[in-house]
Each structure stands twice: as C-alpha cells, then as structure tokens.
Amino acid sequence: MKVKLLIFLGLVLVGIHGMSASVDIPAMDRWSAALDEAIEAHQEYVAVREARIEALRQQLLQTDMEASEYFRLNGEMFQEYKAYICDSALLYLGRNLRWAQRHGEQETVDETRIRRAHLMSSAGMYKEASEDLEQINPSGLSSRLLPDYYENYRHLYGELGAYTQDAFRRNRYYGLSAAYEDSLIQVLSPAFALYPERREMQAAAAGRLEEALKINDDRLASVRPDTPEYALITYHRSLLYHRLGDLEKAKYYLALSALTDIRLAITDHASLWTLAQLLYEEGDIERAYRYIRFSWNETNHYNARSRSLQTAGILSLIDLTYQAMQEKQNERLRFYLWMISILSLLLVVAVVWIYRQMKHLSVARAHLEQANEQLQMSNHIKEEYIGRFLKLCSTYIDRLDAYRRMVNKKLIGGQMEELLKMVRSRDVLDTDLKELYGNFDTAFLHLFPDFVGKFNELLQPEERIILRKGELLNTELRIFALIRLGIDDSSQIAEFLRYSVNTIYNYRAKVKNKACVSRDDFETCVMKIR
C-alpha cells in the first residue's frame, strides 16, 4: 500500500515540474485507488501525529512555565493541533498568550492574539475572534504583523458574510471584508508568503481564471508535496478548474489535496467532502458515500462548530445516499418476494406430487419392493427440492447485491417513477424508519460507546434513563444524540424523528428539568461527551 502511495506521489511530482493548464492527469481509477488506500491507513498517519504530540507533551511537563522554552513548546503544540483538534489548539494559544502577558512582550501578545483570532474565525467563534482583534492597536504593530492583522479582519468579515442569513448584514460584512482586503494589499509586499495567494484570489474574483492558474502554477512549484501548503494550493487549483468547467481536473486536484490531508492527519479539511459532492452529482453514489462518511468522522474529531454548519449539506447528502440505498433494497426485496412466492408454489406442487406418489405406493401393497424403491425415489426427490429451495434462498442473498447495482443504474438513468412506487406502502416506510433508527443508533454508539452512561451522569440519580431490553437508544437519548452530532435545530430533529417541533421542545425541556447541572449548560455538557 505504502509503495503504491509513493509511486502515486512520484507521478504527482513529475506532473508538477511540467505543470500547465493542459497537463494530462491520471485516470480516476488510479487516484481514487490511492485515496481509498490512504483512508484505510489513516490511523497509521494519526499515530505519527499523536507520537509527535506526546513527545512534545512530555517535554512540556519537564519545562519551567516561565522559561522561553515553555513558550516555544506551546507554540509547537499549537502547530500540531491547529488542523487536528480545534479546541486543543486554542488551549495552547491561550497558554502562550498568558505567558507573553506575564513577561510584558507586547509584540508576542499581539502575534498570539492574531493567530488565535484566525483560528477562532475559521471555527465559527466570530465574537471571540472580534474581541481578540479589538484588543490589538494596529498603529503599534510591526510591519511583519500588520498584514496578518488586516488578513484576519478580511477573513473574519468574509466568514460572517458567508454565514449570515440577513441580506443587509451580508452586504455590510462583505463590504468590510473588501475594505480590509484593500488595506492588506497596501501593506503586503512580494516578500510575504500571503502575497501570491491574494494575487491568485483577486484574479479569480475578477474572472481572470487563466491568470489565476498561472499564479497557482508558481505557488504549486514552490512547495513540497505532503505539506499543508500543498493541500491548500491544490484545493485552490481544483476550485479554478471547477469554474472553468473541467470537472476531471477539479476532481483530480481535490483528490491530491484530500490525500495530503489524510497523510498529514489533518482533520480540518474541505477537499474530501467537496470531492464527494462532485462524485454524488455524477451518480457515483457508493464512492461519494464512503468519502462523506470518512470526512464526517474527521470533522467531528476536529470539533469546531462552524464545520458542523459547513457539513450540514453533507449530512443531507448522507441521508439522500442512505435513502437511495434503502430504495434499492426495497425494490430488490419486492422482486425476490415474487421469486420466493413462485418457489413456494413450486414446493407445494412438489409436496402434492410426493403425497400422491406415496398414496399410490400404499395402494400397491402387493408390489412392496417396487413400492419401497418408489418411496426411496420420492424421498430423494423431496430432498432434491428442499436442497434446491435452500440453494435458491442462498442465491436470493447473492441477487440482493445484483439488484442493488440494478437500482443504481436506474437512479443514474433517471427512472424515478419506478423508484417512487416502492415508497407508497406505509408498512414499508415504518420498516425502513425502524431500520433507519436502528442503523442510526448502532452507528452513533459505535462513535460514542459510553454516551448513555455519561448522559445519565448529567441527570439526577432518580431521573436517569433505563433502556428497555433490546433498546440501544430511546427517543430522549436519540434527540440528544443528534444534538451531540451538531444538529441542535428542533425543526431538523423533529423532521428526522417524525415528531412535531413542539414535541421536540417538550422533550428537551423535560430532560433539562431532570439535570443535575445548570439547565443553560446542559446541552453544552452533552456536546462534551466523548
């Protein structure tokens, strides 16, 4: 596997040195195979990062908290965590901020605040990021930090504009982002690493995509594969090709970016789920579902609230994929129920025939030897039919998979009318819902095996939930399981669980009233369950 990945990256390097808009790219089967293998091996890459973190942690334990070495090691811990686990990265930045304040190093204080504000705005902590930036006096910043200061404000207001629902505020935020972009350009020189990126973004925003691609060529040639910078630049390149309408190259560079993220154990990424969306739109449901599921797990591990918003559409895609798979199963079951019915009829005919033969043998008692032979033959026939029936049952299981592929072709072919016929029966819907919730419970408890016990610890002893025999989760637990996954909107929860919004509100309020912690902090405590 590692050999294949190294060969693949070697092909990437060859392509980079001769990079141009017309460069040939590997076939999808080649890069998707490398990506699939990286996903399978991702725990190995995580182990490498965890080993680095543990080594740094041991050094920190042996370092005086007032020494400059303590500040440096905290900074390295931040670098390890900033694209791996968001809240841990913020923890180490906070330690460094307090260290710099105690030692009166104002430039270090400002630089740490700038770093923390950028991470907070990326994670959806807009108010906190704004508060950090407001404590910085730009007139006192060095020429080294001033571009980062303006870039942070540009990024913050750009994020606010992207996620606000109010049109007036959206225009205001985008206006402020543009104003800080202008300020940034005025202080940004070619010596800064940010300079070519902003030139590329400006060219792309102005519609000069070929110019943006040429700048991206230079950026790509200046970095080494298997670095975070390489993952970011290839992601930007995929966006340019997507706007140019070249989806094959867009997918290829998304795959390069995602492959780099996985190999570096980066959990804060957008490449893989963006690739999954493109594959889903093209009808490659199986591969899209596999990538989305992995990306969702990584997003949960990163633990930033804005990522839940960004992946809300992905959750919808997961649901659509799951429903499509259920529809394929239902149609497949309908077909094989007919097959089983026919086989059952044949079996009845066979039993009737055997019965008549046995009756005929009982009448011909004078021909005992012949009757015995016929009886043995009849038994053999019965065994043959039973054997055939069991074999057909086994074949039915094999055909379930063949039927799945058939329905997939129908989906791709747009034959939706045939698929809609499958969902008109309420019984089928109820069965599907039961199976859906069962699958949800199983998958959730796989991710959070101690959820029920830890959830009960948040309740008063006499109010703790006792599940019935065979239950994995009940309605209350399922509601807060969805909240733990980042879905705290009662209307979305109600839609998923087939309840009214008022019922969900009542459930949530009722459980909070039983809590042994503050009602206001209850859902925050639920979100901390690991």
PyMOL commands that set and color helices and strands:
alter all, ss='L'
color gray80, all
select helices_A, chain A and resi 2-17+28-40+42-61+68-81+86-102+106-122+126-134+138-140+146-163+167-187+194-205+209-221+228-244+247-263+271-281+285-302+305-310+312-363+365-412+416-423+426-447+451-457+461-463+475-484+490-497+501-513+519-527
alter helices_A, ss='H'
color red, helices_A
deselect
rebuild
show_as cartoon
